[in-house]
Amino acid sequence: MAVNLVEKANDVIDRAQLAAAEFQQYDQEQTDRIVESVFRAGFQNRIKLAMMAHEETGMGIWEHKVIKNVLGTQLVYESIRNEKTVGVISSDSRTGITEIAQPLGPILAIVPVTNPTSTTMFKILICLKSRNPIIISAHRGASKSCAETVRICYEAALEAGAPEDCIQMISSGNRDFTQMIMAHEKIALILATGGTGLVKAAYSSGNPAIGVGPGNVPVYIDESADIPFAVKSIISSKTFDNGTICASEQAIVVMESMEQQVKEEFQKQHCYFLTPEEIVKVGNIAVLADTMSMSPFIVGQPVSVIATKAGINVPEGTKILLAKLDGIGKEHPLSYEVLAPILAFYTANDYHAAMNICLDLNYLGGLGHTVCIYSNDESRIMQFARLLNAGRVLVNTPTSQGGVGYFYNHLPPSLTLGCGTGGKNITTENITAKNLINIQRICRRMPNELWFSHDQAEFYDESRTTDEIIHNYYKNH
Amino acid sequence: MVTFNYSPEGKEFTATFAGRLDTMAVQKLSEIVQVNLPASPGSSGDKIIFDLKDVEYISSSFIRICVSIAKQAGTGKFSIVHSQPLIKKTFKISGLDELLNVS
């Protein structure tokens, strides 16, 4: 069995490596033709794939998955179509440095169950744009819809002249097999979007990895905010695909003085505040007590299903469940990340206390990911940004749609959101094609006159002060 | 820069700090704090509270003093209250916010 797995892994990777060898000969025009063909095929199938993903995973809302598929195809394509990713990508006569893009090689792309078809298409597009063969490892709960996505994209790529095996898919049912591929010496990069354990496994494989971190997005509604606008925005985001985007809001923080108004606005817009008893019931089914991680049976479920599972009654048509909590941590399960239409709600007696709550939520498990402030006070916005550790500090923006870029800001559209070192990642960027190239720099000889005109004997003379040497170094320049 | 208050009923000893607790300031404060603290906080059962309401900056040497006193006091007998957000963040980055029971 183990031998078979090794052979299987070698076969997949050998194919990918051959594809990489062929692909690196392609010019920008050939590459762009392939990318356009794949975008068109994926876009054409956006509805079918959204329905498949919804049916297979039982998560989210298929109409919203269509929008995710549009993001993963059209919007990603438009953001990269004019990027130079082949050959000379920049040349500066002043510095004498010419930059050349080189592909990385076979990329293993891990795809989560929450956004399966959209992430698959997104990763395929950015890998092909950078001339890297891609091996998709889909979550076992979404393997059929991902396989169909891969089939559609691969056929379109081949029709446009792409190398054979430039897109492959492996079954992620066997964890040993996935880890074997991850650690394979011929894998150039792992593009890991998924849970903490999986991302950690990618980083531990010995191969370079671009991963993501967990989100626990606090949202501060400032006194200067437009409350009805803020509440509407939060609801539109937290209900988007039933909260499956990792940048979705997790907790609302307001001053005590605003509590009543914010509460009434949520209620007016069909959200329900849980009673203390109901908070316990929902917490018990939403968060696993041993690991404090979200229950997979709750992820992407509508309020009606969550209420039934928790054994509570909520008004029909309720969009979001809100839990007023007075603490953060293990005693309060709903203070942890839950990718479902459930929000924690905190009040603070002053601004500093409110910021401290946001800070605690940020450090509970969302370091480096995304935070949000609703405010019309620039100084408060800047203070908030300085205080919290987040790659994306969103202002007056629904965080699901804001974090992934394009819709509400000019971040690159992406379904892999870097979380910096706080989330154990190498970057805070929204990952896109430019992150998947090696940049060679041709450095032409341009002797630095400062260096060569300076009497270097001074560096060996301990009697000279730093100021004297620095003065002489820049003298007459 | 620091004032002390002892509440016999609650057996709470509170040191209230203010201003910038940079390395120089902490050098001066260190001895004053040690002299004014209960002799053996752990065994006497006194709780020690550092109130940082009006503190705008803390140095690593101040955090070291906090750790040292928290260890002397024993589990659950030391806490830091009223930290401003940036001060709280400093404790979080140090990784000592839970040990020092910072709020």
Interface residues (C-beta under 8 A of the other chain):
Chain A: H352 M355 N356 L359 Y363 Q383 R386 L387
Chain B: S83 Q84 P85 L86 K88 K89 K92 D97 S103
